Amino acid sequence: MIKLGLLMLVTLVTWFTVLMVYGNGNLRADRRPAPAPQASAAQDAGAPDLPDQPARPAPEEAPSQIIPAASQTAARVQRFPGPPLEPSPEHADQAPESRESAAEGPVLYVTATRVNMRSGPGTNHPVISGIDRGTAVQALGPVGDWVQIRVPGGQTGFASGQFLSPEAP
């Protein structure tokens, strides 16, 4: 086994040496044609030669005073296309402040390790997010088996009443 490894090593060193000695240079370089001089399409059509460097205009004077870009840029105003927003028909007779104040309820605390907040009252509704133990939530409706709540981030949903308590855990 050692003899085989030694034979392979000697073979590789021999190939490396042969390639280093005889492999220098590009053997195809003498077979390549010389590159053609570059000419424009106008010169191919018989037009006179153009100067190498086009004449540059004289540089203009630099402004004596630099004006900040902020004073030149107009203020951006967001414009939203379409008609102005109107309240939906079921809330058209209520002012926005009265809806918010009517929606506020008692503060409840999550007593379980993690409670699912769902899109509707019942386990058949999809889970919106999870609420951790000790999180204070605001009841938006009557407290019962399922309570409509608002979490501190403002998201609303439903949680099981058995995991909510008026006392902090």
matplotlib code that plots the C-alpha trace (Angstrom):
import matplotlib.pyplot as plt

x = [0.0, 2.9, 4.6, 1.4, 1.2, 4.8, 4.4, 1.4, 3.4, 6.4, 4.1, 2.4, 5.8, 7.0, 3.9, 4.2, 7.9, 7.2, 4.4, 6.5, 9.4, 7.6, 4.3, 5.5, 4.2, 1.0, 1.3, -1.6, -0.3, 1.5, -1.7, -3.9, -4.5, -3.4, -6.3, -7.8, -7.4, -10.6, -12.6, -15.9, -18.9, -18.5, -14.9, -16.0, -18.4, -15.6, -16.0, -12.9, -11.2, -12.4, -10.2, -9.2, -10.4, -13.5, -13.1, -14.4, -16.2, -14.6, -15.6, -18.2, -17.6, -18.4, -21.3, -20.1, -22.6, -23.7, -27.4, -28.5, -30.8, -33.4, -34.2, -34.7, -36.8, -40.6, -42.2, -43.7, -47.4, -49.1, -52.2, -54.5, -56.7, -60.5, -63.3, -63.0, -63.7, -67.1, -68.3, -70.0, -73.8, -74.2, -72.0, -73.0, -75.1, -72.2, -69.3, -65.8, -65.2, -68.4, -67.6, -64.1, -65.5, -68.3, -65.9, -63.7, -64.3, -62.5, -58.8, -58.3, -55.1, -54.1, -53.8, -52.6, -49.0, -50.2, -53.7, -54.8, -56.5, -59.0, -61.0, -64.3, -65.8, -65.1, -62.3, -63.6, -62.3, -58.7, -56.0, -54.8, -52.0, -50.9, -51.0, -48.5, -49.2, -49.7, -50.5, -53.2, -56.0, -59.0, -62.5, -64.5, -67.7, -69.4, -67.2, -68.4, -67.2, -65.7, -64.6, -63.8, -60.5, -58.0, -54.3, -51.7, -50.7, -54.3, -55.2, -58.7, -60.0, -61.6, -60.1, -61.6, -63.0, -61.7, -58.1, -58.9, -59.1, -59.5, -56.6, -53.0, -51.4]
y = [0.0, 2.3, 1.5, 2.4, 5.8, 6.4, 5.5, 7.9, 10.7, 10.2, 10.2, 13.5, 15.2, 14.0, 15.5, 18.7, 19.1, 18.3, 20.8, 23.5, 23.0, 22.6, 24.3, 27.9, 30.3, 30.2, 27.7, 29.2, 32.8, 32.5, 31.1, 34.1, 36.8, 40.3, 42.5, 44.8, 48.6, 50.1, 52.3, 53.9, 53.2, 56.6, 55.9, 52.6, 54.6, 56.9, 59.9, 61.8, 60.9, 62.5, 64.0, 61.8, 64.2, 66.3, 70.0, 70.6, 73.8, 76.2, 75.4, 77.7, 79.7, 78.0, 79.6, 82.0, 80.8, 77.2, 76.9, 73.9, 71.4, 71.5, 75.1, 74.2, 71.1, 71.6, 69.8, 66.5, 66.2, 62.8, 62.8, 59.9, 59.5, 59.0, 60.6, 61.5, 58.7, 58.4, 56.3, 53.0, 53.0, 51.1, 53.8, 56.9, 58.4, 58.0, 60.3, 58.6, 59.6, 58.0, 54.7, 54.6, 55.5, 53.0, 50.3, 50.7, 48.2, 46.7, 45.8, 42.0, 40.0, 36.8, 34.0, 31.1, 30.7, 31.6, 32.3, 32.2, 35.4, 34.3, 36.2, 35.1, 33.7, 30.0, 27.5, 27.1, 30.6, 31.1, 32.2, 35.8, 35.8, 34.6, 36.6, 35.8, 35.4, 38.7, 40.8, 43.4, 43.5, 45.6, 44.0, 45.4, 43.5, 41.6, 39.2, 35.6, 32.4, 34.4, 38.0, 40.5, 42.1, 44.7, 44.0, 46.8, 47.0, 47.9, 44.5, 43.2, 39.7, 37.1, 35.1, 32.5, 34.1, 31.3, 32.5, 36.2, 37.7, 41.2, 40.5, 40.4, 36.9]
z = [0.0, 0.8, -2.5, -4.4, -2.6, -3.3, -7.0, -7.3, -5.6, -7.9, -11.0, -9.9, -9.2, -12.7, -14.4, -12.5, -13.5, -17.2, -17.3, -15.6, -18.0, -21.3, -20.5, -20.5, -23.1, -25.2, -28.0, -29.9, -29.9, -33.2, -34.8, -34.0, -36.6, -35.8, -34.5, -37.1, -36.5, -35.1, -37.4, -37.0, -39.3, -40.8, -41.8, -43.3, -45.5, -46.8, -44.4, -43.4, -40.1, -36.9, -34.3, -31.4, -28.7, -29.2, -28.3, -24.8, -23.9, -21.4, -17.8, -16.4, -13.4, -10.1, -8.2, -5.6, -3.0, -2.4, -1.8, 0.4, -1.4, 1.4, 0.6, -3.1, -2.6, -2.3, 0.7, -0.1, 0.4, 0.4, -1.8, -1.8, -4.9, -4.5, -2.6, 1.1, 3.5, 5.0, 8.0, 7.2, 7.2, 10.5, 12.3, 10.3, 13.2, 15.8, 16.2, 16.2, 19.8, 21.0, 19.3, 21.0, 24.5, 24.1, 23.2, 26.3, 29.0, 32.1, 32.0, 32.3, 32.7, 31.0, 33.6, 31.3, 30.0, 26.4, 25.2, 21.5, 20.3, 17.6, 14.9, 16.4, 19.6, 19.4, 18.7, 15.1, 14.2, 13.1, 15.5, 15.0, 17.5, 21.0, 24.2, 27.0, 30.7, 32.6, 29.5, 30.3, 27.7, 27.4, 27.3, 24.4, 25.2, 28.0, 30.0, 29.4, 27.8, 25.0, 25.4, 22.7, 23.6, 22.5, 23.1, 23.9, 20.2, 19.2, 17.6, 18.5, 18.6, 20.9, 23.8, 26.1, 29.3, 31.5, 30.9, 31.7, 35.2, 36.6, 39.0, 37.8, 38.1]

ax = plt.figure().add_subplot(projection="3d")
ax.plot(x, y, z, "-o")
ax.set_aspect("equal")
plt.show()
